[in-house]
Amino acid sequence: MNYTLLATLAYITAAIGMTIYVGRVLRIHGMPFLEEAFQDKPALADAINVLLNTGFYLLNLGIIGASLKFTVAANTLVEAIQAAGYRLGIELLILGFIHFFNMRMINKVRKGEPKYRPTPPPATAAT
């Protein structure tokens, strides 16, 4: 049995399944953060949610595809499990870092927008 092929197929299956699951969770549970950050612009919050989700899928599938270039040889079933786990672990670390970066940016937007913007004083005519 070719354990390298088994490891690669296990990795692809787990990575794509994880991508779909995590993408859905982030889309659903990330929306309240965006709605709060853009209270006066609900259409913008929805558009940003779709764009972030699309970017997540593109980035994740790109990492999966790029990682296939680097073969991790496996001669036993244990090595196959280790190889698949290693690839999946690297992918999760990269995506976790990017996720926290995105959350930090959303949090900055939430805190940076004042809840109340006073109207500027009327301009006086220069005479």
NUTOR-62371 format. One record per residue: residue in three letters; x, y, z of N, C-alpha, C, O in turn. Coordinates in steps of 0.2 Angstrom, whole numbers, plus 5000, padded with zeros to 4 digits. Example, Ala and Ser with C-alpha at 12.3 -4.5 7.8 and 13.67 -1.06 7.14 Angstrom:
ALA506649725039506249785039506649845039507149835042SER506449895035506849955036506450005039506750065040
This chain:
MET500449945000500050005000500450065000501050065003ASN500350114996500650174996500450225001499950255001TYR500850235007500650265013500650345011500350385014THR501150365007501150435005500550455002500250515003LEU500250414997499650434994499050434999498650484999LEU499050395004498550385009498550455013498050485015ALA499150475015499250535019499050595015498750635018THR499150595009498950655005498250655004497950715005LEU497950605003497150595002496850615009496350645009ALA497150595014496850605021496850685022496450715025TYR497450705021497550785022497050825018496750865020ILE497050805011496550845007495850845010495550895010THR495650785011494950775014494850815020494350845021ALA495350805025495250845031495250915031494950955034ALA495750935026495851005025495251045022495051095024ILE494951015017494351045013493751035018493351085018GLY493650985022493150985026493151035032492651065033MET493751045034493851095040493751165037493451205040THR493951175031493951235027493151255027492951315028ILE492751205025492051225024491751235031491351285031TYR491851195036491551205042491751275045491351305048VAL492451285045492651345049492451405045492251455048GLY492451405038492151465034491451475036491251535037ARG491051425037490351435039490251465046489851515047VAL490651435050490651465057490851535057490551575061LEU491351555054491651625054491151665051491051725053ARG490751645045490351695042489751705047489451765047ILE489451655050488851655054489051695061488651745062HIS489551675064489651705071490051775070490151805075GLY490351785064490751845064490251905062490451965063MET489651895059489251945057489051995063489052055062PRO488851965069488752015074489252065076489152125077PHE489952045075490452095076490452145071490552205072LEU490352125064490352175059489752225059489752285058GLU489152195062488552235062488652285068488352345067GLU488952265073489152315078489652375076489552435077ALA490152345072490652395070490352445065490552505064PHE489852425061489552465055488852465057488452455052GLN488652495062487952495064487552535059486952525058ASP487752595057487452635053487452615045487152645041LYS487852565044487952535037487852465037488352425036PRO487252435038487152365038487352325031487552275031ALA487252365025487452335019488152325018488452275016LEU488552375021489252375021489552315026489952275024ALA489152305031489352245036489252185032489652135033ASP488752175029488552115025489152105019489352045018ALA489252155016489752155010490452135013490752095010ILE490652165019491252145022491252075024491852035023ASN490752055027490751985029490751935023491151885023VAL490451945017490551905011491251905009491551855007LEU491551965008492251975006492751935011493251905008LEU492651945017493151905022493051835021493551795021ASN492451815020492351735019492551715013492851665012THR492551755007492851735001493551735001493851684999GLY493851785004494551785005494851725010495351695008PHE494451705015494651645019494651585014495151545015TYR494151575010494151515006494651515001495051465000LEU494851574998495351574993496051564996496451524993LEU496151595002496751585005496851515008497451485007ASN496351485011496451415013496551365008496951325008LEU496151375002496151324997496851334993497151284991GLY497151394993497751404990498351374995498851344992ILE498251375001498751345005498751275004499251235004ILE498151245004498051175003498351154996498751104996GLY498251184991498551174984499351184984499651134982ALA499551234988500251244988500651194992501251174990SER500351164997500651125001500751054998501151015000LEU500351044993500350974989501050964985501250914984LYS501351024984502051024981502550994985503050954982PHE502450994992502950974996502750904999502350905003THR503050854996502850784998503150765005503750775005VAL502750735009503050705015503050635015502450605015ALA503550595014503550525012503350485019503550505024ALA502950435017502650395023502750325021502550305016ASN503150285025503250215023502750165028502750105026THR502450195033502050155037501450195039501350255037LEU500950165041500250195043500350255048500050305048VAL500850245053500950295058501250355055501150415056GLU501750345050502050395047501550435042501650495042ALA501050405039500550435035500150475040499950535038ILE499950455046499550495050499950555052499650615053GLN500550545054501050605056501050655050501050715051ALA501150635044501250675038500650715037500650775036ALA500050685037499450715036499350765042499050825041GLY499450745048499350795054499850855054499650905056TYR500450845051500950895051500650945046500651005047ARG500450925040500250975035499651015038499551075037LEU499150975041498551005043498751055049498451115049GLY499251035053499451085058499751145056499551205059ILE500151145051500451205048499951245045499951305046GLU499451215042498851255039498451295044498351355043LEU498351255050497951285055498351345058498051395060LEU498951335059499351385062499351455058499251505061ILE499451445052499451505047498751535047498651595048LEU498251495047497551525047497351555053496951605054GLY497551525059497451555065497751615066497451665069PHE498351625064498651695064498351745060498151795062ILE498151725054497751775050497051795053496851845053HIS496751745056496051755059496151805065495751855065PHE496651795069496751845075496951915072496751965075PHE497351915067497451985064496852015061496752075062ASN496451975058495752005056495352025061495052085061MET495351985067494952005072495152075076494852115078ARG495852075076496152135079495952205074495852255077MET495952195068495752245064495052265065494852325065ILE494552215065493852235066493752265073493352315073ASN494152245078494152275085494352345084494052385088LYS494852365080495052425080494552475077494452535078VAL494252445072493652485068493152495073492852555073ARG492952445077492452455082492552505087492152545089LYS493152505090493352555095493552625092493452675096GLY493752625086493952695083493352735081493452795080GLU492752705080492152745077491852775084491552735087PRO491752835085491452865090490652845089490452855084LYS490352835095489652825095489252885093488752885090TYR489452945095489153005094489653055091490153065093ARG489453075085489853125082489453195082488953205079PRO489753245086489453305087489453345080489953335076THR488953385079488953415072489453475073489553505078PRO489853495068490353545068489953615069489353625067PRO490253665072489953725073489853765066490253755062PRO489253795065489153835059489753885058490053915062ALA489953885051490453925049490254005049489654015047THR490654045052490454115052490654145046491254135043ALA490354195043490454235037491054275039490954315044ALA491554275035492154325036491954395033491754395027THR491954445037491854515034492354555034492354615032
